[in-house]
Amino acid sequence: MLKIDKTVECNSAIMEPCDSLTFYREEALRPDIVCDADFRSIPFTSTDYEVMDNSTDRSFLLMDANEHLHIATPELFCKKLHCPDTAKIKVVTIFGNTGDGKSHTMNHTFFKGEEVFKTSPEQNSCTLGVYAAMQNEIGVLCLDTEGLLSTSSKSNQRMRMLLKILAISDIVIYRTRSERLHSDMYEFLGTASKAFCLHFSQALQSLSIQGSANLGPAVIIFHETRHTKPLENSVEESAEEKLREKFARLNYDINAFSSLRYVGIQTSSNGSTDYNKLIAALRVDLDNTTVRSARQPSIIFKAMRALNKKFSGEIVERSINPFPEQYFTCPILCASCNRRCQRSMGHEGEDHLNLNPCQHQHQFENKVELCKVCYNNGREVIVTRIDTWTHSVINCPHCGEIAKTFKYWSGTQECDAIRTQTVHIWKDSNISPKGPSHSGQMVLDKVSYVCEALTNFSSQPTGVLKEWCADKVAPKYWKPNHEIVNCFSCKKNFDKTGLRKHHCRGCGEGFCDACSKHRMPVPARKWFENVRVCNDCRQFLLKHPNSMPDQEEQTTNDNTTNSQNHTAGSSNADATAAAHEETDVTVRKCGETLYNTISNVASVALECTKDIIKDTARPDYWVPDSEALSCHICKMKFGTAEELLALAMSNANERAQSPQRSFKGGDCKRHHCRKCGQGVCSECSKSRRPVPERGWLDDVRVCDECVSDNVNTTVGGSLSSSVAPADDATRR
């Protein structure tokens, strides 16, 4: 068995066994690269990679620069490595910038300086693709990769190839020769960690290959300097901790790597590189099998082939723009689409400009109307609209009056003479106050305000009077409304939840809508059409259609506790009550018919007309009802108390994660804030104040967000005026 000596002399290769470890003094004094050639110009390379094979007797081209594997089968892969498939090996890959001596480092670290990976002093010489060589004595597959920051025209394809090789590696060496660690190292390792977490880890786990690793590799940063000191360990902080802190400051996550080591050396100008520390760090990671164990060559090849096949799509190569527009263009953004002004900084006397189309948002009211005739002639002329109570007249400065439509019935938005266009709303421009172009909505607001005041004032006596009238026409077996406090089945309180009371036509008890949603005839109670019944009466009537639900029969046929409680409130009808029961039901039927008729006529005559006028009279910046399904502030859904209660019960498990306000009872009606136009509930829009910039001069509904914004603006303005009164005087 191979023994690894822990006391290594200078520049000894990692593969040497204990009994043959020697010190190569000539090799230590030899420079890394001997360049005796004359200086020559750098030739321009072609746009496509040329497949160049720089293999040696002990290394071979595993993957070319076009991401094509040059080994077809696992058997051929083992043959190239000169090792059986039963062997267990680890993969060590080196990365770094072009010209930093990656191939030279692999030769001196694993092969005692023998040129297994080809090196050259030529200026235009660099490794293209990935080369592999096997160190059989210690069971390590060495991979030499293409350098970063080269003049390649396919940098994105090269990056993807390197990331795929990193994903199947056990140990990664990042070789850098610089006075300080540059941003390209942090960017490459941060990108590699992100790619491994998002793509490679999942792909490796999905492979049906036994022993395929799905944990990230160990990373060793090998940093060589000439004139500056490398990172050093201190009592307070180690070099690795300093690196992790630097990665965090640059917003790079390196959690995909199983470990991070830093090996820093300082080499004199005339000296050669000392690989002693790198060899010691490699030995520690090679002996560590707690995270990644050695694998068979066929498993490594299958994993690499699967990743290369999965991530092999076409990449569009785009050159980096050396002239970023944000350096010199105006920094003002559009409030609606968040696009930047395309004019130069400090443009005076010229409006902001962006040729890209803007996104329409209701609260900004950033739609304008253009004359279609002028637009077809190559001019963008904004038309003016003169609104009256009944008509809307559209005038063009060049063409004169181009349209006149009846305001509420014909729909001015469908006028053929105008063309709507969305414009940008620049954040530094002051929006001029607009006139009251929504006079119809103002009238509706005044009517709604009066109706709301009367409703709130008379809601309590009206409700009592309504219940008293209902009790007068109700059958005698019905429980009076003033005695019904909770639902007879689910025990929900009607006053607290805002739910409506309903009577079961079978037993006469009071229920909510959810507990009495079934409809079926009750012949024993003289209800021959489908009427409202509770859940227990429905079960009883399905078994005994012609019987009257009472306490004795339901107790005999239904042994549940809820059914016994339900029938406890019902009394047996005596002979006298049975004689008057048909008359009581007839009175109730007549009352329901009369009430429903009046309600339907009022709904059609008043509510439908009001809705038609409301849809045409509401301002353009209001969010439509079809889009405002919940409150903009508290996220509460709009609807009746019954709908909201059912939604709250269905979402009981998700209530902790949802930002929606919990259901407290009552209907949640939709209202619109007159300032921002968002749909809000009554709880989030209790304030009333004028909004002159929108044309509302009287007190109107304003949501809590707009009120708080107004308060903050006022406080900020007063503070700034108190701090710098001289500036204000100068402005005046």
Number of C-alpha atoms within 10 A of each C-alpha: 6 10 11 17 15 11 10 19 13 15 24 24 24 25 22 20 16 14 9 7 17 15 14 15 10 7 15 18 12 13 13 16 12 9 12 8 9 6 9 9 7 9 8 8 12 9 9 11 15 12 14 12 14 16 16 14 9 16 21 22 22 22 21 23 22 17 20 16 17 12 17 10 13 17 15 12 20 20 12 17 20 14 17 14 18 11 14 14 23 22 24 24 27 27 25 23 18 19 19 17 19 26 25 20 23 25 21 23 22 22 20 18 20 14 17 24 27 17 17 14 13 14 14 14 11 20 23 23 26 22 26 23 26 24 18 14 12 19 18 20 20 23 26 27 29 25 24 20 12 14 11 17 16 19 17 14 19 22 16 18 25 24 19 21 20 27 25 25 26 28 25 24 22 20 22 24 18 15 15 15 17 10 10 13 18 19 15 19 22 21 16 26 23 17 17 26 19 12 13 25 17 12 17 21 13 11 16 9 14 8 15 20 24 20 21 27 27 22 24 21 23 22 21 24 20 16 13 13 14 20 18 14 13 8 5 6 10 13 17 18 15 15 18 16 13 13 18 13 10 13 12 20 19 22 15 20 20 15 16 17 19 25 22 19 23 17 16 11 10 10 14 16 20 19 20 19 17 23 21 17 15 21 16 11 20 22 11 12 10 7 15 22 16 20 21 17 23 20 17 23 19 16 22 20 18 13 21 19 13 11 15 14 9 7 11 9 11 10 9 7 7 6 8 9 13 13 10 13 16 18 15 18 19 21 17 21 17 15 19 20 21 19 18 15 14 11 11 8 6 8 10 21 14 15 8 12 12 20 18 18 17 18 17 17 18 18 18 15 19 20 25 21 18 16 14 9 8 9 12 16 18 20 21 16 16 11 17 14 12 11 16 18 17 22 18 20 11 11 12 10 14 17 16 15 15 15 20 18 12 12 12 19 12 9 14 11 13 23 18 13 15 16 19 25 23 21 13 11 11 8 12 8 11 11 12 17 18 19 18 21 18 18 12 16 15 12 12 12 13 12 12 13 12 11 12 11 11 11 13 11 10 13 11 13 12 12 14 15 12 16 17 14 17 23 23 15 20 17 19 19 19 10 8 17 16 18 21 19 20 12 11 16 16 18 13 12 16 17 24 16 17 21 22 24 27 30 24 21 25 26 27 24 18 17 18 21 15 16 15 19 20 24 15 17 21 16 18 11 11 12 15 22 27 28 16 22 27 22 16 20 21 10 11 14 16 13 15 20 26 20 19 14 14 22 17 9 13 14 10 11 9 13 20 17 14 20 20 13 14 19 13 13 13 8 8 8 13 13 11 12 17 15 13 19 20 16 15 17 16 12 17 15 12 11 11 12 12 11 12 12 11 12 13 11 11 11 13 12 11 13 11 12 17 16 13 19 20 19 21 18 20 21 19 17 14 6 9 18 16 21 24 18 19 15 16 19 24 20 16 16 20 19 16 21 22 12 13 18 11 11 12 12 10 10 14 10 7 12 12 16 14 16 17 12 18 19 21 21 17 18 21 24 25 25 23 19 21 25 25 28 24 16 14 17 21 12 16 15 15 16 17 14 14 20 18 20 12 12 12 20 21 25 27 17 15 16 16 11 11 12 12 12 12 12 12 12 12 11 11 13 14 11 10 10 11 11 11 11 9 7 7 6
